[in-house]
Amino acid sequence: MKDYTTIFVAIISFAVTSLLGFVVIPYLRKLKFGQTILEEGPKWHKEKQGTPTMGGVMMVAGVLLSMAAGFTFSYFTDGSFAVEIINDPYALARLLAGVIMALCMCAIGFFDDYIKVVKKRNLGLTAKQKTFMQLLVSAAYLLTLAATGMKTTYIPFIGPINISSGFGLLFWPIALMFIYGFTNAVNLTDGLDGLASSVTLVVACAFLLASGYMGRGSTNALSAALAGACVGFVLWNAKPAKVFMGDTGSMFLGGMVVALSFGINRPILLIIMGCVYLMEALSVVLQVFWFKRTGKRIFKMSPLHHHFEMSGFSEQKVVMLFSLIALVGCLIALFSVIFSW
């Protein structure tokens, strides 16, 4: 019997996310939860002032409800998702830990958005507050993985690496910064209509193929849920955006792609699949470093998507270009999965 769980989950996630737009967006407008456009950004972004933000809750609902429905569907059809969860306690722990970690990142983003929108503090949480909370969540996630049996990590073309003793223990502090870095990198990518959701859609589809090839049913379902939610959100977020995901959504997406990378026990692949996220984050780091050192700028504006805007690219072209770059990175990563499995 064929397993249609992945298709079912993706459809439910898409339906929930997209349909919630008819309810959530008017409600956010009623609450006057509008985006404040900072002065430092491109001048033409001022027209987006007041667009409802915190729409990331739509994707969160889509992922959670579709996963619950997907498990039920898989259970009654003997799908790999339910079979893996029932027979492999570590798979269940890994899945729950990943989802909870993403939700905690989402909560941090929600507090940040709430302060910006309701308390009228443009910068939201301070950098120290956000960093402390993100590192705390990241550490708790890694401790959970370690406590539930994660003793190796897999590097393509090299093989499994023991991370429970010796030099392998260096994996844990590196992984801590890895989670922190990628969560913030996805957050930085959310700067144009449809950009973060489009790039993450490509990354989610890549994890969908990788986890399916490797037979990881739970990660496969979670990838499908994320992909469906991204498509559903793009319908409302593509230019001209009717809603922004806010830090609520971008932090959730960051947590989710990290969870997917650990779900297939190949977090290193996110470096390749998430090349766009890395480009965005590095552009900010390099810009700040070089400006402090020389008083000059490397890019016309950072993050990188603003540099392309300032160079004459339309938002739609930037989204298309960055999605294609993400696709190339994902194809390279998938190649490594297939030929090193």
C-alpha positions as a LaTeX table, in Angstrom:
\begin{tabular}{lrrr}
\hline
Residue & $x$ (\AA) & $y$ (\AA) & $z$ (\AA) \\
\hline
Met1 & 0.00 & 0.00 & 0.00 \\
Lys2 & 1.35 & 3.40 & $-0.99$ \\
Asp3 & 2.02 & 5.96 & 1.73 \\
Tyr4 & 0.24 & 9.25 & 1.05 \\
Thr5 & 0.96 & 10.81 & 4.43 \\
Thr6 & 3.38 & 13.39 & 3.06 \\
Ile7 & 0.89 & 14.60 & 0.45 \\
Phe8 & $-1.89$ & 14.67 & 3.04 \\
Val9 & 0.21 & 16.68 & 5.52 \\
Ala10 & 1.32 & 19.20 & 2.87 \\
Ile11 & $-2.26$ & 19.77 & 1.68 \\
Ile12 & $-3.62$ & 20.22 & 5.22 \\
Ser13 & $-0.80$ & 22.59 & 6.16 \\
Phe14 & $-1.34$ & 24.64 & 3.00 \\
Ala15 & $-5.11$ & 24.75 & 3.53 \\
Val16 & $-4.91$ & 25.77 & 7.19 \\
Thr17 & $-2.26$ & 28.44 & 6.62 \\
Ser18 & $-3.88$ & 29.99 & 3.57 \\
Leu19 & $-7.44$ & 29.93 & 4.92 \\
Leu20 & $-6.35$ & 31.45 & 8.22 \\
Gly21 & $-5.34$ & 34.52 & 6.26 \\
Phe22 & $-9.04$ & 35.41 & 5.90 \\
Val23 & $-9.35$ & 35.48 & 9.70 \\
Val24 & $-5.94$ & 36.43 & 11.06 \\
Ile25 & $-5.17$ & 39.38 & 8.78 \\
Pro26 & $-8.41$ & 41.30 & 9.48 \\
Tyr27 & $-7.94$ & 40.56 & 13.19 \\
Leu28 & $-4.38$ & 41.93 & 13.14 \\
Arg29 & $-5.69$ & 45.04 & 11.37 \\
Lys30 & $-8.37$ & 45.41 & 14.02 \\
Leu31 & $-5.73$ & 45.21 & 16.75 \\
Lys32 & $-3.62$ & 47.70 & 14.76 \\
Phe33 & $-0.66$ & 45.33 & 14.78 \\
Gly34 & 1.00 & 47.12 & 11.88 \\
Gln35 & 4.64 & 46.94 & 10.83 \\
Thr36 & 6.85 & 49.94 & 11.61 \\
Ile37 & 9.32 & 50.57 & 8.80 \\
Leu38 & 12.70 & 51.73 & 10.08 \\
Glu39 & 14.32 & 54.86 & 8.63 \\
Glu40 & 17.51 & 52.97 & 7.70 \\
Gly41 & 15.74 & 50.79 & 5.14 \\
Pro42 & 15.11 & 51.63 & 1.46 \\
Lys43 & 12.87 & 54.68 & 1.17 \\
Trp44 & 10.33 & 52.90 & $-1.02$ \\
His45 & 9.64 & 50.46 & 1.81 \\
Lys46 & 7.81 & 53.28 & 3.59 \\
Glu47 & 4.72 & 52.37 & 1.58 \\
Lys48 & 4.59 & 49.14 & 3.60 \\
Gln49 & 4.07 & 51.09 & 6.83 \\
Gly50 & 1.13 & 49.69 & 8.76 \\
Thr51 & 0.96 & 46.32 & 6.97 \\
Pro52 & $-0.20$ & 43.74 & 9.56 \\
Thr53 & 2.66 & 41.79 & 11.10 \\
Met54 & 2.95 & 38.70 & 13.35 \\
Gly55 & 1.28 & 36.71 & 10.58 \\
Gly56 & 3.74 & 33.91 & 11.31 \\
Val57 & 1.08 & 32.46 & 13.62 \\
Met58 & $-0.67$ & 31.27 & 10.46 \\
Met59 & 2.29 & 29.04 & 9.58 \\
Val60 & 2.61 & 27.79 & 13.14 \\
Ala61 & $-1.03$ & 26.71 & 13.14 \\
Gly62 & $-0.63$ & 25.11 & 9.73 \\
Val63 & 2.36 & 23.03 & 10.81 \\
Leu64 & 0.93 & 21.90 & 14.15 \\
Leu65 & $-2.55$ & 21.01 & 12.90 \\
Ser66 & $-1.26$ & 19.23 & 9.81 \\
Met67 & 1.19 & 17.16 & 11.87 \\
Ala68 & $-1.59$ & 16.09 & 14.23 \\
Ala69 & $-3.85$ & 15.22 & 11.30 \\
Gly70 & $-0.96$ & 13.55 & 9.49 \\
Phe71 & $-0.16$ & 11.25 & 12.41 \\
Thr72 & $-3.81$ & 10.18 & 12.62 \\
Phe73 & $-3.93$ & 9.55 & 8.86 \\
Ser74 & $-0.63$ & 7.66 & 8.97 \\
Tyr75 & $-1.76$ & 5.56 & 11.93 \\
Phe76 & $-4.86$ & 4.28 & 10.16 \\
Thr77 & $-3.05$ & 3.71 & 6.86 \\
Asp78 & 0.11 & 2.15 & 8.36 \\
Gly79 & 2.22 & 5.02 & 7.05 \\
Ser80 & 5.92 & 5.37 & 7.84 \\
Phe81 & 5.32 & 8.46 & 10.00 \\
Ala82 & 3.19 & 6.63 & 12.58 \\
Val83 & 5.18 & 3.41 & 12.34 \\
Glu84 & 8.44 & 5.22 & 13.08 \\
Ile85 & 6.98 & 7.24 & 15.95 \\
Ile86 & 5.40 & 4.20 & 17.59 \\
Asn87 & 8.38 & 1.87 & 17.19 \\
Asp88 & 11.27 & 4.28 & 17.71 \\
Pro89 & 11.18 & 6.31 & 20.97 \\
Tyr90 & 14.19 & 8.34 & 19.83 \\
Ala91 & 12.38 & 9.39 & 16.66 \\
Leu92 & 9.47 & 10.62 & 18.76 \\
Ala93 & 11.78 & 12.49 & 21.13 \\
Arg94 & 13.69 & 14.00 & 18.22 \\
Leu95 & 10.49 & 15.17 & 16.55 \\
Leu96 & 8.93 & 16.64 & 19.69 \\
Ala97 & 12.18 & 18.31 & 20.74 \\
Gly98 & 12.53 & 19.91 & 17.31 \\
Val99 & 8.97 & 21.20 & 17.18 \\
Ile100 & 9.12 & 22.51 & 20.75 \\
Met101 & 12.45 & 24.22 & 20.04 \\
Ala102 & 10.94 & 25.92 & 16.97 \\
Leu103 & 7.91 & 26.99 & 19.03 \\
Cys104 & 10.16 & 28.44 & 21.72 \\
Met105 & 12.05 & 30.42 & 19.08 \\
Cys106 & 8.68 & 31.53 & 17.79 \\
Ala107 & 7.71 & 32.68 & 21.28 \\
Ile108 & 10.88 & 34.79 & 21.50 \\
Gly109 & 9.99 & 36.33 & 18.16 \\
Phe110 & 6.43 & 36.93 & 19.35 \\
Phe111 & 7.65 & 38.84 & 22.41 \\
Asp112 & 9.95 & 40.84 & 20.17 \\
Asp113 & 7.08 & 41.70 & 17.81 \\
Tyr114 & 4.75 & 42.48 & 20.69 \\
Ile115 & 7.17 & 44.99 & 22.17 \\
Lys116 & 7.67 & 46.62 & 18.77 \\
Val117 & 3.99 & 46.80 & 17.84 \\
Val118 & 2.14 & 47.21 & 21.14 \\
Lys119 & 4.77 & 48.88 & 23.30 \\
Lys120 & 5.95 & 51.01 & 20.36 \\
Arg121 & 9.63 & 50.20 & 20.90 \\
Asn122 & 11.02 & 49.85 & 17.38 \\
Leu123 & 13.94 & 47.62 & 18.36 \\
Gly124 & 11.87 & 45.17 & 20.43 \\
Leu125 & 13.89 & 42.96 & 22.77 \\
Thr126 & 17.45 & 44.05 & 23.40 \\
Ala127 & 20.22 & 42.08 & 21.69 \\
Lys128 & 21.35 & 40.66 & 25.05 \\
Gln129 & 17.83 & 39.56 & 25.99 \\
Lys130 & 17.23 & 37.87 & 22.65 \\
Thr131 & 20.66 & 36.22 & 22.61 \\
Phe132 & 20.26 & 34.85 & 26.13 \\
Met133 & 16.85 & 33.35 & 25.40 \\
Gln134 & 17.90 & 31.89 & 22.05 \\
Leu135 & 21.01 & 30.27 & 23.52 \\
Leu136 & 18.95 & 28.90 & 26.41 \\
Val137 & 16.46 & 27.31 & 24.01 \\
Ser138 & 19.27 & 25.98 & 21.82 \\
Ala139 & 21.06 & 24.45 & 24.81 \\
Ala140 & 17.87 & 22.83 & 26.09 \\
Tyr141 & 17.26 & 21.32 & 22.65 \\
Leu142 & 20.77 & 19.87 & 22.43 \\
Leu143 & 20.58 & 18.51 & 25.97 \\
Thr144 & 17.34 & 16.77 & 25.05 \\
Leu145 & 18.92 & 15.19 & 21.97 \\
Ala146 & 21.91 & 14.04 & 24.03 \\
Ala147 & 19.71 & 12.65 & 26.79 \\
Thr148 & 17.57 & 10.70 & 24.32 \\
Gly149 & 20.47 & 8.97 & 22.62 \\
Met150 & 22.17 & 11.18 & 20.05 \\
Lys151 & 25.76 & 9.91 & 20.03 \\
Thr152 & 26.82 & 10.48 & 16.43 \\
Thr153 & 26.45 & 12.99 & 13.65 \\
Tyr154 & 26.88 & 12.13 & 10.01 \\
Ile155 & 29.14 & 14.00 & 7.61 \\
Pro156 & 28.64 & 13.20 & 3.90 \\
Phe157 & 31.52 & 11.31 & 2.26 \\
Ile158 & 33.16 & 10.87 & 5.69 \\
Gly159 & 30.59 & 8.94 & 7.68 \\
Pro160 & 29.34 & 8.94 & 11.28 \\
Ile161 & 31.33 & 10.91 & 13.86 \\
Asn162 & 31.26 & 9.95 & 17.53 \\
Ile163 & 30.14 & 13.02 & 19.51 \\
Ser164 & 29.94 & 11.40 & 22.93 \\
Ser165 & 33.65 & 11.43 & 23.80 \\
Gly166 & 37.03 & 12.86 & 22.89 \\
Phe167 & 37.26 & 15.53 & 20.23 \\
Gly168 & 33.70 & 14.67 & 19.25 \\
Leu169 & 32.47 & 16.59 & 22.28 \\
Leu170 & 33.37 & 19.79 & 20.42 \\
Phe171 & 30.25 & 19.12 & 18.36 \\
Trp172 & 27.97 & 20.37 & 21.14 \\
Pro173 & 29.32 & 23.94 & 21.57 \\
Ile174 & 29.60 & 24.23 & 17.77 \\
Ala175 & 26.02 & 22.99 & 17.43 \\
Leu176 & 24.91 & 25.57 & 20.00 \\
Met177 & 26.26 & 28.42 & 17.90 \\
Phe178 & 25.00 & 26.71 & 14.76 \\
Ile179 & 21.40 & 26.77 & 16.01 \\
Tyr180 & 21.70 & 30.31 & 17.30 \\
Gly181 & 23.30 & 31.50 & 14.07 \\
Phe182 & 20.85 & 29.92 & 11.66 \\
Thr183 & 17.80 & 31.03 & 13.60 \\
Asn184 & 18.98 & 34.62 & 13.36 \\
Ala185 & 20.09 & 34.19 & 9.75 \\
Val186 & 16.56 & 33.21 & 8.72 \\
Asn187 & 15.29 & 36.20 & 10.68 \\
Leu188 & 17.61 & 38.49 & 8.67 \\
Thr189 & 16.38 & 36.95 & 5.42 \\
Asp190 & 12.86 & 38.13 & 6.16 \\
Gly191 & 13.19 & 41.59 & 4.64 \\
Leu192 & 11.30 & 41.49 & 1.33 \\
Asp193 & 7.80 & 40.39 & 0.39 \\
Gly194 & 7.84 & 36.63 & 0.01 \\
Leu195 & 11.61 & 36.21 & 0.43 \\
Ala196 & 11.98 & 34.18 & 3.65 \\
Ser197 & 8.94 & 32.01 & 2.92 \\
Ser198 & 10.06 & 31.31 & $-0.69$ \\
Val199 & 13.63 & 30.41 & 0.25 \\
Thr200 & 12.43 & 28.27 & 3.15 \\
Leu201 & 9.98 & 26.51 & 0.82 \\
Val202 & 12.94 & 25.41 & $-1.32$ \\
Val203 & 14.88 & 24.26 & 1.76 \\
Ala204 & 11.86 & 22.39 & 3.16 \\
Cys205 & 11.35 & 20.57 & $-0.14$ \\
Ala206 & 15.02 & 19.55 & $-0.12$ \\
Phe207 & 14.66 & 18.09 & 3.37 \\
Leu208 & 11.46 & 16.42 & 2.20 \\
Leu209 & 13.37 & 14.59 & $-0.54$ \\
Ala210 & 16.36 & 13.81 & 1.69 \\
Ser211 & 14.29 & 12.43 & 4.57 \\
Gly212 & 12.14 & 10.42 & 2.14 \\
Tyr213 & 15.23 & 8.90 & 0.55 \\
Met214 & 16.61 & 8.04 & 4.00 \\
Gly215 & 13.32 & 6.63 & 5.27 \\
Arg216 & 12.90 & 9.16 & 8.09 \\
Gly217 & 9.09 & 9.21 & 8.27 \\
Ser218 & 8.69 & 11.81 & 11.02 \\
Thr219 & 11.13 & 14.28 & 9.48 \\
Asn220 & 9.53 & 13.66 & 6.09 \\
Ala221 & 6.11 & 14.63 & 7.48 \\
Leu222 & 7.52 & 17.69 & 9.26 \\
Ser223 & 9.23 & 18.81 & 6.04 \\
Ala224 & 5.93 & 18.47 & 4.17 \\
Ala225 & 4.14 & 20.47 & 6.87 \\
Leu226 & 6.68 & 23.28 & 6.63 \\
Ala227 & 6.58 & 23.31 & 2.82 \\
Gly228 & 2.77 & 23.47 & 2.79 \\
Ala229 & 2.76 & 26.28 & 5.34 \\
Cys230 & 5.27 & 28.29 & 3.30 \\
Val231 & 3.16 & 28.00 & 0.14 \\
Gly232 & 0.04 & 28.98 & 2.06 \\
Phe233 & 1.78 & 32.00 & 3.54 \\
Val234 & 3.29 & 33.14 & 0.24 \\
Leu235 & $-0.24$ & 33.60 & $-1.10$ \\
Trp236 & $-0.64$ & 36.44 & 1.41 \\
Asn237 & 2.98 & 37.56 & 1.65 \\
Ala238 & 3.99 & 37.85 & $-2.02$ \\
Lys239 & 4.34 & 41.42 & $-3.26$ \\
Pro240 & 2.36 & 43.43 & $-2.45$ \\
Ala241 & 2.28 & 41.74 & 0.94 \\
Lys242 & $-1.00$ & 41.77 & 2.80 \\
Val243 & 0.71 & 40.50 & 5.93 \\
Phe244 & 4.25 & 40.08 & 7.26 \\
Met245 & 5.38 & 37.06 & 9.25 \\
Gly246 & 7.28 & 39.21 & 11.75 \\
Asp247 & 9.92 & 37.77 & 14.04 \\
Thr248 & 7.14 & 35.44 & 15.19 \\
Gly249 & 7.29 & 33.67 & 11.84 \\
Ser250 & 10.94 & 34.07 & 10.87 \\
Met251 & 12.19 & 32.72 & 14.20 \\
Phe252 & 9.80 & 29.80 & 13.84 \\
Leu253 & 11.11 & 29.08 & 10.34 \\
Gly254 & 14.67 & 29.25 & 11.66 \\
Gly255 & 13.91 & 26.76 & 14.39 \\
Met256 & 12.13 & 24.48 & 11.92 \\
Val257 & 14.94 & 24.23 & 9.36 \\
Val258 & 17.37 & 23.50 & 12.20 \\
Ala259 & 15.03 & 20.79 & 13.52 \\
Leu260 & 14.84 & 19.23 & 10.04 \\
Ser261 & 18.63 & 19.14 & 9.73 \\
Phe262 & 18.96 & 17.36 & 13.07 \\
Gly263 & 15.98 & 15.20 & 12.17 \\
Ile264 & 18.02 & 13.49 & 9.45 \\
Asn265 & 21.15 & 13.65 & 11.65 \\
Arg266 & 22.95 & 15.79 & 9.11 \\
Pro267 & 22.93 & 19.35 & 10.46 \\
Ile268 & 26.01 & 20.12 & 8.36 \\
Leu269 & 23.81 & 19.95 & 5.24 \\
Leu270 & 21.99 & 23.09 & 6.36 \\
Ile271 & 25.17 & 25.03 & 5.65 \\
Ile272 & 24.71 & 24.14 & 1.97 \\
Met273 & 20.93 & 24.10 & 1.78 \\
Gly274 & 20.74 & 27.30 & 3.79 \\
Cys275 & 23.40 & 29.11 & 1.75 \\
Val276 & 21.05 & 32.08 & 1.24 \\
Tyr277 & 20.56 & 32.44 & 4.99 \\
Leu278 & 24.34 & 32.40 & 5.43 \\
Met279 & 24.85 & 35.00 & 2.71 \\
Glu280 & 22.36 & 37.31 & 4.41 \\
Ala281 & 23.94 & 36.92 & 7.85 \\
Leu282 & 27.52 & 37.24 & 6.59 \\
Ser283 & 26.64 & 40.41 & 4.68 \\
Val284 & 25.55 & 42.03 & 7.94 \\
Val285 & 28.62 & 40.84 & 9.85 \\
Leu286 & 31.01 & 42.01 & 7.11 \\
Gln287 & 29.23 & 45.33 & 6.71 \\
Val288 & 29.41 & 46.15 & 10.42 \\
Phe289 & 33.00 & 44.92 & 10.78 \\
Trp290 & 34.28 & 46.85 & 7.75 \\
Phe291 & 32.41 & 50.04 & 8.64 \\
Lys292 & 33.78 & 50.05 & 12.17 \\
Arg293 & 37.26 & 49.40 & 10.86 \\
Thr294 & 37.38 & 51.80 & 7.89 \\
Gly295 & 34.26 & 53.96 & 8.04 \\
Lys296 & 33.31 & 52.61 & 4.60 \\
Arg297 & 30.66 & 50.12 & 3.47 \\
Ile298 & 31.15 & 46.96 & 1.43 \\
Phe299 & 27.50 & 46.76 & 0.40 \\
Lys300 & 25.14 & 49.59 & $-0.48$ \\
Met301 & 22.95 & 48.32 & 2.33 \\
Ser302 & 22.72 & 45.13 & 4.38 \\
Pro303 & 21.34 & 42.50 & 4.67 \\
Leu304 & 22.30 & 41.42 & 1.17 \\
His305 & 18.79 & 41.56 & $-0.31$ \\
His306 & 18.77 & 45.33 & 0.29 \\
His307 & 22.06 & 45.66 & $-1.62$ \\
Phe308 & 20.40 & 44.07 & $-4.64$ \\
Glu309 & 17.40 & 46.37 & $-4.22$ \\
Met310 & 19.65 & 49.42 & $-4.09$ \\
Ser311 & 21.38 & 48.12 & $-7.23$ \\
Gly312 & 18.12 & 48.26 & $-9.17$ \\
Phe313 & 16.64 & 44.79 & $-8.69$ \\
Ser314 & 12.90 & 44.64 & $-8.02$ \\
Glu315 & 11.71 & 42.71 & $-4.97$ \\
Gln316 & 10.30 & 39.99 & $-7.21$ \\
Lys317 & 13.66 & 39.56 & $-9.00$ \\
Val318 & 15.54 & 39.35 & $-5.71$ \\
Val319 & 13.12 & 36.71 & $-4.41$ \\
Met320 & 13.48 & 34.72 & $-7.63$ \\
Leu321 & 17.28 & 35.01 & $-7.68$ \\
Phe322 & 17.71 & 34.05 & $-4.03$ \\
Ser323 & 15.29 & 31.13 & $-4.42$ \\
Leu324 & 17.32 & 29.88 & $-7.38$ \\
Ile325 & 20.53 & 30.17 & $-5.36$ \\
Ala326 & 18.85 & 28.20 & $-2.57$ \\
Leu327 & 17.79 & 25.60 & $-5.13$ \\
Val328 & 21.36 & 25.15 & $-6.35$ \\
Gly329 & 22.59 & 24.73 & $-2.77$ \\
Cys330 & 19.84 & 22.21 & $-2.06$ \\
Leu331 & 20.64 & 20.19 & $-5.20$ \\
Ile332 & 24.30 & 19.99 & $-4.14$ \\
Ala333 & 23.27 & 18.85 & $-0.67$ \\
Leu334 & 20.86 & 16.25 & $-2.09$ \\
Phe335 & 23.66 & 14.98 & $-4.33$ \\
Ser336 & 25.80 & 14.41 & $-1.24$ \\
Val337 & 22.95 & 12.54 & 0.47 \\
Ile338 & 22.32 & 10.22 & $-2.47$ \\
Phe339 & 25.95 & 9.40 & $-3.21$ \\
Ser340 & 27.18 & 9.12 & 0.38 \\
Trp341 & 24.25 & 7.26 & 1.95 \\
\hline
\end{tabular}
